[in-house]
Amino acid sequence: IFRLRYSPDGVFSADFSYAVDPAFEPEKVVVRLEERDAEYLLDSGALQVVVSKADLKVKFYDQDDRVLCEDAGGFSAKRTILKGWCELRLEKKCHKKEVFFGLGDKTCGTNLAGKKFENWCSDAYAFGRETDPLYRAVPLYYALNQGVAYGIFFDNSFRSHFDFDSMESGSTCFSAEGGELNYYFLHGPGLDDVARSYARLTGTHDMPPRWALGYHQCRWSYHPDSHVREIAAEFRERQIPCDAIYLDIDYMDGYRCFTWDSKAFPNPKALVDDLRQMGFQTVTMVDPGIKEDPNYAVYRDGLEKNMFLRTADGVVAKAPVWPGFCAFPDFTSPAVRSWWGELYESLFNEIGVSGFWNDMNEPAVFHVNHKTLPDNVMHDHDGLPCSHRKAHNIYGLQMNRSSWEGLKGLQPEKRPFLLSRASFSGGQRFSAIWTGDNCSDWEHLQIANIQCQRLAISGFSFCGTDIGGFAGNAEGELFVRWLQLGVFHPLMRVHSIGKHAAGDALPIEEAELTDPALHISDQEPWSFGEKWTDLAKKAIELRYCLLPCLYSAMWLHTLDGSPVLRHLAFADAQDPKLWEQERDFLFGEHILVSPVVQSKVQRQGVYLPKGNWYYFWTGQPGSGELFVNVMPDQIPFFVREGAVLPVYPTHQHTGEPIDELTLYVYYKNGLETSHLYEDFGEGYDYQNGIFSLKIFETEGKNGTFSLRQRKEGDYTPNYGKVKIYLVGFPTFVKKCAADSVEIPIKEIKLRDRSLYTLNLKPDFEKVEWEG
């Protein structure tokens, strides 16, 4: 990681960042500095940086003397009387066939080359492929130059712009409308190396509570409480797994945050307790806008304690949102963050709500200054006062931080669950995110797939979409295919605009949605007829079967920053055929997903990275370009050769005990390693060694195949037996031994191959198969 700071007038601001993880510690690297006639050379061994004395242009070389990245026009700045330094810009050369990934929340294809973008957190209801900017600002991009990767993280929270050679001039550039040109060069050489460096710098999400990785059901709105109970009962009666039910804004008293509608929800604690007894966690919405009402305790207290944002002349900044005119807390103030966190006590401690959903925190407002707060609103910025021009993009991040710190303070033994719409780089430390108010159509399913790939490699691995689409009417096939994609998104949540309880609160430009003729169809798994209900149920059951893969992937992400979802180029950056792939992606350690994102697909082409991959549904091995038959109840996905895929039995929620673990073991002529991470699913005992990490090592050679298991940690899972399926062994298995003792195995004949299965106790050390 190499940091560069430019100041147009030689004066640098205080070295402060909301994006960089406070726990980040730079590596201690010996750097050789050499002054030459026209330049300076900084050499760390792995990276050489050359800085021109004349114009401060910079070149980055790798240890093989390849130019990875070099300035073209270099640094430039503009200044006006009203705004001061209003454009700081850096131009770099765009090498031939260079490809670019990342930049967080963008809807275009995965390769950013030839396009330009703006970063300004924006309420983008019913966005489309050309909509930019969107809800989040993530100024990070990856570049792949001749198969060698590097990254650029531009740590500037002002409105920023990125241009990836859109004019075909042979240059890329990034700029900001204020502040400092402060960026980090993230050296690869692999794309995964860049991802891990960025995670070191900006942090990762902690291990989430296990229930947060289950299936979530949401709608605007489940209202009143009797309807919530009906939804919960329907899930359990139909035996469709589900872990969380959400309450949208209508649960509040007149949209006043931290209150309840006493008529619709007369006893919220009883409701939340009853849902928990059924295996459901309750998640409620919280918005930043606090209604202007002297009889509203939160507003009155915030006003008295000076918790709200003010304009430059000292007037409380107010703007219309759902409750009418609202004041907005200044989450960049430590005092405000503490005050805000304490407001959760009733919901979290007394009523027992499990998670919180931070919405409208771009911040979004109605009909004012392009739907956000005006530039003359001032923020404390942790003692470094600034205008909204600088603080806008980090407002959502800081709201999430305030909520997260509050929940940690109220119940230190619990892992907080927060879901947010807006964020900035570093916000992944505090919340999961979803992609916002999408639409119920096939194009948005395709966009959802691309968005989550991009967000995950941009630091936000804990991401998902409104499955089925928020605006519009889904139909059965679309809903099921979206659910199947959602199986492989860390956040699996259905949400829709629904037959909401109070359409009169809609802003004018969306008022047509209150027309009864346009009311949106229900979007529960059983809403599209029994045929689609069965298919939806199978998709959700698959999610619960694959939870050990997802939980292990989240553990690896928290350990070293490895994204849970990755573009296929991460599998082999040297293969140009992978650079332009958009639909298919990598999940966890060893899975490649090829989602169905078009209607009525019966056969789908796939291009697999190097090596052999097994089609999960048939066990058929394949490589390179191939086609698979697409079934209505299956999402195509492949498992890397040599992998061990852990699977749980179907269960209704993550609180149910697991009595058996199944391991699918895939043959490979060679070596491979896989991991299975488990813990209590709640609390922080895992940080003190109370976890179970199983390291599986497979090896195939000379007609034999072996599986070794090593275990770390002091946690013992509940299951008492393990079933193993050997997939892809090239010949008939003559004998099998477990821990040097020969044991019987069962052969399951398929059309053109066999599976071999055996049962063991969880503490086995080695299994050997001989052909």
BAPA-165239 format. One record per residue (C-alpha): x, y, z. Coordinates in pm, whole numbers, plus 32768, in hexadecimal, padded with zeros to 4 digits. Example, Ala and Ser with C-alpha at 12.3 -4.5 7.8 and 13.67 -1.06 7.14 Angstrom:
2
84CE7E3E830C 85577F9682CA 
REM end
This chain:
771
800080008000 8096814D7F92 7FEE82957FF2 800483DF7F34 7F7C85327FA6 7F6F866A7ECC 7F1F87C97F3F 7F0188E07E3D 7F7F89ED7F2C 807589237FFA 7F90891F812B 7F1687C98196 7DDE87998268 7DDD86C883A5 7E23855B8358 7CC784D4839F 7BEF83CF82F4 7AA08329833C 7AF082218236 7C37819C82C0 7C0F809E83D6 7C94812D8520 7D327FD68559 7DFE7FEF8418 7F747FE3844D 805C801B8324 81547F0782E2 82B87F4C8347 83667F4981F7 84CC7FA881AD 84C180A48090 85FA81107FD8 85EF82807F70 86CC82ED7E53 86DD844F7DCA 872F846D7C5B 875B859D7B7C 85EE85B57B11 853884C97BFA 852384157D44 851B82997D5F 847881E37E80 84BC806D7E7A 84177F777F6A 84897E427EAF 832E7DDC7E3D 82D97F377DBA 839D80587D27 830C81B77D21 83A982C57C4B 834684327C87 83A1853F7B8A 843886787C27 83B3875B7B16 824087077B1A 821486087C34 819E84FE7B3F 81B683A27BD3 8202824D7B3D 81D581007BED 82AB7FD67B85 829B7E727C04 83CE7DA37C5C 83E77D307AF0 84037E9D7A80 82AC7E9B79DF 81F57FE779E4 80B37FA27AA5 802881017ABA 80A782587A51 802B83BC7A53 7FCF84607909 7F6285C77946 7FB5859D7AB4 7F2286737BCA 7E5D87B27B88 7D7588927C53 7C7489A87C21 7C068AB57D12 7ADB8BA27D22 7A8A8CC47E08 794C8C217E8F 79BD8AB97EBC 7B358AD17EDC 7BE389A07E50 7AC189077D8E 7B6D88077CB0 7C9B87347CFE 7CEF86487BE3 7DE985387B91 7E0F84AA7A34 7EB2835A79EF 7F0B829D78B4 7E1881907847 7EDE807177B9 7E637FAC768F 7D6B7E9C76F3 7D747F0F785F 7C347EAA7915 7B9C7F427A4E 7ABB7EB87B61 7A207F2F7CA6 799E808F7CF7 788D7FFD7DD2 772980507D77 771580667BFB 76197FBE7B16 76E17F9879D4 77A97E697968 78BD7DED7A49 79D87E837977 79DB7FFD79AE 7AB780487880 7A2A814E7792 793981DF7895 792F8300798B 7888831B7ADE 782984027BFA 783483B17D6E 772684677E33 763E839E7F14 74E683C97E73 7384834D7EA1 735582997D55 71F582087D5E 71B881117C3E 731681487BB4 738180B57A67 74BB804F79AB 751681B8795D 74CA82477AB7 75F882DE7B61 763C83317C77 758882407D5D 756A820D7ED4 76D481CD7F30 782182707EE4 794981807ED8 7A7982277E38 7B3F80E67E01 7B9680457CB7 7C697F1F7C43 7D367F227B05 7DB57DF47A48 7EDA7E497968 7F6E7D2578A4 7EDF7C3779A6 7F807CF07ACC 7E997DA07BC1 7EAA7EDD7C8B 7DA67FB37D3D 7D6581247D78 7CA881997EAE 7C59830D7E9C 7C1583718005 7B4C84AE7FCE 79E284D5803F 798885FE7F60 78C085BE7E24 79B684FF7D49 79D284977BDF 7A7D83747B30 7ABE835979BB 7B458213792E 7BAC829277D6 7A4882E5776C 7ACC83C87655 7BC882C375DC 7CE283B7761A 7DC382B576BC 7D95833D781C 7CCC83067957 7C9284057A66 7BF184387BB8 7B9685837C59 7ADD861D7D7F 7A2487657DAF 7AE987C67EE3 7BCF874E7FF4 7D1A86AB7FAB 7D9185BC7E9D 7DE3849E7F85 7DFC83427EF2 7E8C81EB7F3B 7F3381107E38 7EE57FA57E8A 7FE57EBC7DF3 7F7A7D5F7D81 7FF17CA57CC0 7EAB7BE27CE0 7D4D7C707CF3 7D217BB87E3D 7E5E7C647EC0 7DC17DB77E74 7C7F7D517F25 7D3C7CE6805B 7E0B7E278061 7CD17EFA8048 7C347E308163 7D677E67823C 7D4B7FDA81FB 7BD2800F8226 7B6A7EE382F8 7A687DD082D8 791E7D738374 79377CA784B5 78A27B4A84B5 772B7B89849D 762C7AD38572 75E1798C84C2 746F79DE84A0 74CB7B0B83C8 75437A1782BB 73F1796982AF 72C879CC81DA 72257B208224 70C17B8781CB 70677CF581A7 6F5B7DD2810D 6EDF7F358120 6E297EEA8205 6DC27DC782E1 6CBA7E8383A4 6C127E5B849F 6CAA7D5C858C 6BA37C588532 6C277C5A83CE 6D897C22844A 6D117AF48510 6C5B7A6D83DE 6D977A84830B 6E6479D18415 6D6078BE843F 6D4F788882C7 6EC7784F82B3 6EC0774B83C4 6D8576A18344 6E19767F81E7 6F6D761F827B 7021772881B2 7160778E826B 717478F482E7 723C79A783F3 71CE7B1283EF 70977BE583B6 70B67D5C837D 6FD77E7883EC 6FDE7F9D82FA 6F9D81078357 6E2980DB83A2 6E6A803384F2 6EC3818C857A 6DDC8292860C 6DBD838784EB 6F16832B8466 6FBD839D85A9 70F682CB85D5 711481F98713 6F9881F88748 6E7E81008704 6D23812A8671 6C6180C987AA 6B27806F86E7 6BCA7F8C85E9 6CD27F0486DA 6C357F188836 6D327E2988D3 6E737E228805 6F387D61890C 6E3B7C468903 6E4C7C418788 6FC87C378782 6FD17B2C8894 6ED37A5487E0 6F917A6F8699 70D37A0B8749 702678D887DA 6FD378778673 713D78A48607 711C7A00856D 71F07B3185B5 714C7C878590 71F27DA184CD 71667F0384D5 71A9803383FF 724D81708483 727482B183B8 735B83D6840A 724984DE83E6 71B4853F8538 705985D8851C 703A8746857A 6F4187228697 6F6B87C187F1 6E9B86A58885 6F89859E87F9 708B85468903 71A784F58812 7183863F8758 715F87088898 728E86648938 7362868987FF 730887F787E3 735B883C894F 74AA87888936 7509881D87E3 751686CD8734 7496873F85E1 754787C984B0 754189418482 75858A2A8362 76B18B13835F 75E28C248406 757F8B3D8527 741A8ADF84C2 73AE897384EE 73A888D58395 725188458344 71C487968214 708E86C881C0 7099854E81D5 6F8D844B8231 6F1184F58373 6F1B865282DB 702F87488334 714C86A383F2 729286FB849B 73C68624845E 74C685B2855F 7631860C8521 76C684AF852A 7825853D84F8 781785BB865F 788584C68772 777D8555885D 766B851D875C 76E083BB8714 76CC836A8887 7575840C88A6 74F183538773 7573820387E9 74BB82218932 73718256887D 737080E48821 73498075898A 71CF804A897E 71C77F93882F 72FB7EBF8870 73017E7D89E6 71987E9A8A53 70CF7E208928 71D67D3288A1 71F57D9C8736 731E7CDE86A3 738F7DB98583 73647F0F84EA 73377F90838A 73C480EC834A 731281888221 730B82E1817A 746A832881FD 750E83B580C3 74738496815A 733D84A1807D 723285AD8099 710786107FC4 710887337ECB 723387EC7F5D 738188307EB3 738F86F87DDE 72F486217EF1 73FD86537FFA 746D875C80F5 74FD88A3806C 767188EA805A 766689F3816E 760C88F28279 773388CD8366 77BE87908409 78A287688537 797786638480 7A1585F285C7 7A97874C861B 7AFB87A884B8 79C4886C844C 7958885482E2 7830889081FE 774187908172 7810878C8033 791386C480F0 7832860781E2 7716859C80FC 77B784598083 781883E781E0 76C8843B8283 763D82DA825B 7784823E82CB 778383128406 761582C78450 766781558439 779481838519 76BC82398619 75BC81208615 76C5800F8623 777F80AE8745 763780E187FC 75CF7F7687D6 77267EFF8843 770D7FD98976 75AE7F6489CF 75F47DEF89A6 776C7DB38988 773D7C3A897C 76697C45883E 76D97C6D86D7 761D7D988647 755E7D758502 75337EB4843B 74BA7ED882D6 74F680228226 749F80C280DB 75B281CA80CD 772281A8811F 7886820280C3 79D0814880C1 7A0C80BC821E 789680A18260 78B47F28823F 79377F2683A5 77DE7F808428 76C87EFC834B 764D7E1C8238 75C37ED08108 74BC7E938001 74B07F2A7EA6 737E80067EDD 7233803B7E2F 724C7F617CFB 71387EE67C0F 70887D9C7BD4 710B7D407A7C 72147C6679DC 72FC7D8B7995 730B7DD97B09 73587C6E7B58 74857C907A71 74E37DDB7B14 74C07D427C70 75B67C327C14 76B97D2D7B96 76867E1E7CBA 76C87D197DC4 78007C9A7D14 78837DFF7D01 78237E5A7E66 78C87D217EF3 7A187D657E50 79F47ED07EC0 79F87E6A802F 78827E318066 786F7CB68067 773B7CB78147 76517D2A8033 750D7CCA7F89 73E97D4F7EC1 72727D767EE0 72267C1A7E5D 71087C227D65 712E7D9A7D3B 70AB7EB57E11 6FDB7F787D13 6EEF7ECA7C24 6E547D727C14 6F2D7C3C7C0C 6EB27AFA7B6D 6EFC79987BD9 702379417AFC 70D57A8B7B3F 709C7A6C7CB5 712679087CC2 725879567BED 729F7A857CCA 727E79AE7E02 737278B67D6A 746E79CB7D2E 742F7A477E92 749A78F37F19 75FD79647ECE 75E07ACA7F4E 76477AF280BB 75097BBD80FB 73D97AF9807D 72AE7BDE80A6 71657BFD7FEB 70D57D5E7FEE 6FC87E107F27 6F017F517F2D 6DCE7E7F7F7C 6C747EF07FE0 6D0F7FE280D5 6C3F806181F5 6C6681D881BB 6C9982378050 6C4083A0809D 6DA483D3811A 6E3783A07FC0 6EEB84C87F23 6E36856F7E02 6F0684D37CEC 6EA683797D6C 6D3B83C87DC3 6CB882FB7CA2 6D1981C57D67 6BF5820B7E53 6AFE81C67D39 6A4580887DA4 6A58800A7C3F 6BD3800C7C59 6BF67F637DAB 6D137E6D7DA4 6CDA7CF87DC3 6D447C3A7EF8 6EA57BB27EEA 6EB87A9B7FE8 6F3A79477F72 6DD178CA7F52 6D4B79F87E93 6D6879717D31 6CAE78257D3B 6D0C76CA7DB8 6DFA767C7C97 6ED177A97CE7 6EA777797E5E 6F4B76227E47 706A76AF7D7A 709577D67E66 709C76EA7F8F 71AC76177EEC 7280774B7EAD 726677BD8017 72AF765C8091 73EA765A7FBB 74587798806C 743B76ED81BE 74F075B78140 7614769080C8 762677648204 776D76C18276 780C7730812D 778D7895815A 77E778A782CB 7946782B827C 7965792A8162 78FF7A418250 7A0379C7834A 7B1079CF823D 7A9F7B2E81DC 7AC17BA98343 7C127AFB835D 7CC47B8F8230 7BC77C538162 7B8C7B4D8054 7A467BB47FA8 792A7AB97FCD 78C37AFE7E62 79C87B367D55 79D97B7C7BE4 7A557A507B1B 7B987B087ACB 7BF97AC67C36 7C1879567BD8 7D1B79967AC9 7D7B7AFA7A72 7E547A7A7953 7D2579FB788F 7C957B1677B7 7B537A4F7782 7B027A8578F1 7B347BFE78EF 79EB7C4B7842 79177B4978F8 77EE7BE879AB 76E87AE579FF 77B379D47AAB 78777A0B7BEB 793E79607CFE 78A5791F7E53 796F78C27F86 7AA177E87F5C 7A3E76F27E4E 78EB773D7DAD 78A477D87C5A 773E78507C28 769878767AD4 754879167B26 742079157A39 73D17A8379F6 72EC7A6778C9 719379D27899 714F78747815 72BC78077807 72DE768F77CC 744F76777778 7568775C77E7 76CE77857772 77E377A87874 795777F2785B 7A177757797C 7B6C77D079F8 7C9976EA79E4 7C7F75937A84 7B5A74A67AA4 7A0E75077B3E 78F074227BA3 7788747D7B52 76E374667CA7 759773D37C35 762972AE7B70 778E72847BEB 780372A07A81 796473317A61 79AF74367959 7AA3754178EB 7AB1766877FE 797C76B27730 784D75D37765 76D175D67776 75EB7561788B 747A750E7884 73BB76027960 72A875797A3F 719976587ADB 71F775EC7C3C 7370760E7C15 746877287BFB 759C76B37B3D 76D676AC7C10 782075F57C0C 7919757E7D13 7A91758C7CE1 7B45743D7CCB 7BE173CE7E13 7AEE749F7EE0 7A31742E8013 78D274C18018 782974BC8171 76AC74A68170 75A674AD8288 745673FE827E 732774D68232 72B375978364 71AC76A083A9 728E77A4844A 73F377C284C1 738D7789862B 732D762185E5 7431751C864A 74F574718534 751A72FA8564 75F072A18437 76F7733B8353 772072C881EC 786B72F28137 787372E47FBC 79DA728F7F62 7A4172CB7DF9 7B5872017D5D 7C9072AC7CDC 7DD872267C61 7EA873057D42 7E8273CF7E81 7D6F74B77EFB 7D0D75598047 7BB475BB80CA 7B3576508210 7A01762D82EA 79D3773383F8 78C97714850A 788177BA8658 775778098738 76CD78F68630 76A97A0C8732 778C7AC78820 79047AF3881C 798979B688BD 7A207961876C 7B1D7A7787A5 7B9779B588D4 7BC6786A8824 7A6377E18844 7A38778386D8 7A64765485FA 7B3D767284C4 7B5D753483FA 7C6B752F82F1 7C2D742B81E5 7D4F73BD8107 7D1072DC7FDF 7E10722D7F05 7DEC714A7DD9 7F0C70807D4A 7F5B6F257CC0 7DF76EA47CC7 7DB66F177E2D 7D08703F7EC9 7D1B70BA8031 7C6A71B48111 7D1972378248 7C6C73028357 7D1873E58451 7C5974AA8556 7CA575EF860B 7BE076988720 7B1F762A8855 79B9762A87D1 790B74DE8790 77E574E5869E 76A374358702 769A733185EF 771571D68647 7744713E84EF 77DA7194839F 777071088251 786F71148139 782A71027FC4 795570C97EE1 790F71647D8C 79D271297C4B 7ABB700C7CA6 7B366F997B4E 7B216E207B8C 7A626D2A7C64 7AB96D4E7DD5 7B3A6C007E53 7B676C5C7FBF 7B516D7A80B3 7BFA6DB58203 7BB56EB48313 7CD16EF58406 7D7E6DBA8382 7C4E6CDD83C2 7BA26C4B828D 7A306CA38285 790C6C4C81A2 789A6D4B80A3 775F6D667FD3 77686D9A7E5B 76586E717DC0 764C6E397C49 75FC6F647B72 75CF6F6B79F8 77416F5F79A2 77F76F647AED 77D76F067C5C 77CA6FB97DA8 785E6F127EDA 77D16F598031 78346F028193 77DB6F6D82F5 78DA6FD883F8 78F6708B8544 795171FC852F 7AAF71D285C1 7B4270F884AB 7CA27151843C 7CD270A782ED 7C046FEE81E7 7CA96F3180C9 7C0D6EA37F8F 7CBF6DAC7EAD 7C5C6D4F7D48 
REM end
